[in-house]
């Protein structure tokens, strides 16, 4: 009897063991299968950064440390919508390919980790590291809902792998409910750190200085100025080269509800003075999906200033039809200043390194001579809406000219020039894109042209659901999301005459970075 009982227990144990083994194998297989499908979902950008899963908004703490570009970002580790704000982390060696890193700074009890900067404190001015192991210091807003926003610090002495919150946080607190998004940089002439930080409700950027990143002294403030119809967020101040010159200018950018604006001027380490000729509101991007853009800190001196923004819009960001992630970053852009008719403007181009993603030229045509010509992407060997399309427009008639991408049979997203308005445009109303009201309501975007219209240059970067358009080498830029329900994978030429207004057309399929 005892033997039979023993045999029974043994068989039961073996059976249970096998069952657990099979379950674990199945789970692992499922997980591998799920991982394999990641980055192949409908609408998933293939060369714009997005987290594997869950929600992201602003880029944070862009800093270059020992050959590595760090990208931190507002992240919800638990769900595919805003909440539990935490700093996610990714790194890159070329600003194109990204490696996901473990979460850097998690939410803590009632304090969310809002946007901010990261600096490499090479001389250990903060004392948070050592001379041998200088710390990376993240300065961010600690957010306690409806109670307080103040500036906090976390640091890492292993080049961003692990992070500790400073035990005397906050380091700057005005006792306010709204006071956020510190941007910190080293101002060499005065040998101190400068912080720009927003008073959102007052439409002001405040400037502070510090020699150790821990104690901050008020310097000055800027604003209200320009567009003050919404709360000001995510200030960014950076010195940029003047195009074709050795001169430099300062540009102060701020985000506001759904859009960004910038101010050109001078900064003397204490105060930002806007150029007296800036009379209108200037936008870095004329599209709807460019927000919270900030620039990289501590780039090598031969490196051009570079910024990244969130390619999304608060108005509908929570409703876009993407899963298991929501939100992506724009391509990194290089920045210059240019003076046209006495007014300073921002010039932005995608980093030139982007060319490494180009596959073989798939299509080229000097003059498109057919009215409403259709180029089937499949016929030219492109099987995804992941490509670059460069062309020039000349406007001979009074009708709009351009191209249309992400088409179904009848409609698509039109990009071109509108001679009657003397404006370049992008129009997503003529698409069968997802029809969320807030999204559909803002669909037609224009930007004025400063230069001649006989040869308008376009660089259109299509990445499934994100389109970035650079006009005349960065004179105007549009970032636009679109979620077409069907896409026939073709490009339509909107020629108005048989003489052809779309010229020097080149189409390159682009590689995925994932
Ligand atoms: C801008 C912003 C910031 C804030 C963060 C919170 O998009 O509202 O002001 O720090 O997002 O996620």
Boltz pocket constraint, residues with backbone or C-beta under 6 A from the ligand:
constraints:
  - pocket:
      binder: B
      contacts: [[A, 57], [A, 58], [A, 74], [A, 85], [A, 113], [A, 114], [A, 115], [A, 141], [A, 180], [A, 181], [A, 232], [A, 233], [A, 234], [A, 292]]
      max_distance: 6.0
